[in-house]
Amino acid sequence: ERVETMHAALLADQETLDYCTKGRYWSLEAVKRFKLGLRVDGRAKWLAFPWWRREECVGMKYRTLPPQPKTFEREPGCESVLFNMDALAGHEEIILASGESDALALLTLGFQNVVATTTGETSLPASAVDALSKKAKLLIPFDNDVTGQKGAREIGKRLAKRHNITVLTSQLPTAKAKHDEIDGIKIVRTPSLYIEKM
């Protein structure tokens, strides 16, 4: 019920909805599918990311909305799981995003085989290690900074040692994406990814 209340609050708050769909370029379909929510307290407005497993919310993370400095919180006592973990059941090749925001961007672009860490770029929930290491192929497109690249390599090596899995890490472009508009459609152009096989 709390998830539904926060989701309704987000949909009713045009500023937050614009942040999601115009600032982050997530589709409204993705916002509704994952029931993103809005929490407001005495400190800030927070974007709520519910974590779903078989249609049950098993945890939630919050991120402050601009203009507040970026801060994260999570529901106390909740289990650490992968964001969009149900995608594991239907795919042998998986994209592991560095967080909910990146996963939503990839889902908006049409990739359905996307999951995301909910514990940061340098770690994975224990249950995720077993589940991911049984897949045929894993792509880890983490951020192009020291933490992101180190985390992608460490997670990739850890998973590659467990089973016969092909792990690819990618270095995201350092240049800012350019947003072009062609016939009213926003197109995001970035340089090619650098791919490394573990």
Buried (B, 14 or more C-beta within 10 A) or exposed (E): EEBEEBBEBBBEBEEBBEBBBEEBBBBEEBBEEBBBBBBEEEEBBBBBBBBBBEEEBBBBBBBBBEEEEEEBBBBEEBEBBBBBBEBBEEBEEBBBBBBBBBBBBBBBEEBEBBBBBBBEBBBBBEBBBEBBBBBEBBBBBBBBEEEBBEBBBBBBEBBBEEEEBBBBBBBBBEEEEEEEEEEEEEEEEEEEBEEBEB
